[in-house]
Amino acid sequence: MDLPIALPVTPMLAKAVDGVPAHDSVAGGLSYEPKWDGFRCIVLRDGDEVQLASRGSKPLTRYFPELVDAVREHLPQRCAIDAEIVVRAGRPGAERLDWESLSQRIHPADSRVQRLSRETPAELVCFDILALGCDDLTALPFGARRQRLESVLTTLPANTSVHLTRSTIDAATARDWFDRFEGAGLDGVVAKDLAAPYQQGKRVMLKIKHARTAEAVVLGYRIHKSGNGVGSLLLGLYDENGNVYNVGGISAFTDARRLELIDELAPLVVTDEQGDVVKGSTDRSRFSGNKDMTFVRLRPERVVEVKFDQMEGPRFRHSVTFLRWRPDRDPSSCTAAQVDRPKGYDLEDVLER
């Protein structure tokens, strides 16, 4: 592939901030965009040759044949574009991003790849352009790159799988997006310095993500991969029928804390009639690899307060953060009903400009 930039490209990254910053908080001014929750992708095209490179420079091309076709149809003959691969789900008028369907697209069997490309087709949301024709655009300020991106994407036909993300320089509009677009499964808002060049691998953008708290009951723990101490705590919530189900886990503990937790949780370990520790196992996913999915069962008596950003169906979408133990809470109060969920918002309204 012959493009005017060196390959592979390492995507520019973002650092977290607590709230949407003012437009004039940096000298060049800020531009704001919705934060998409999918696979980050650098789209590379040189004639009929198309590559979809992941954030880790791993190829995504074979998993999304429908996007390769869309790139050939809608993007310039020679270009490098920073984008997000997403999948939508839901009935018309109430669609949202579907991470689970997107993650299922990564599969080793070509027959399944082809079938899923028809059943759960992916879409491409574009937000930056790094090369166009014979020009390396990475040294240009973002404001100029955005104009070049708009010049090649604003004439896209309706109902295509390639989109130009929304953009605004109004902080109030960005805050409105932050609230409303969460209902369509989006992650938050990204702020970009209009005067900044594209800086590969550096956290120079700003991201503002949703954060909520919930109380969950601890159902068990896994031993750390080192073999010493607690590697992760498994969390549960109760449904309306009083049944507890797994919703995710907490895994960020120091070496010292992992060892402390073994002793701290020992009185809650479930044993059988012979006094042996009772273990369970969670479902294996495509991301599990050869990881041991078994865990030590605990009596559901201890409550923990956690911070999270989103729910994906019944589970926490990403890793959650330990906040504090809640000895004052009854485990039965850890219900799904307590979890604050965003008001639904149609994904199509986010994609329309």
Helices and strands as residue ranges (DSSP letters): E 13-16, G 23-25, E 30-35, E 39-46, E 49-54, G 61-63, H 65-74, E 78-89, E 96-97, H 99-103, H 110-119, E 122-132, E 135-136, H 142-153, E 162-164, H 171-180, G 181-184, E 188-193, E 203-209, E 212-223, E 230-238, E 244-250, H 255-265, G 266-268, E 279-281, E 294-297, E 303-308, E 311-312, E 315-316, E 321-325, G 331-333, G 336-338, H 347-351
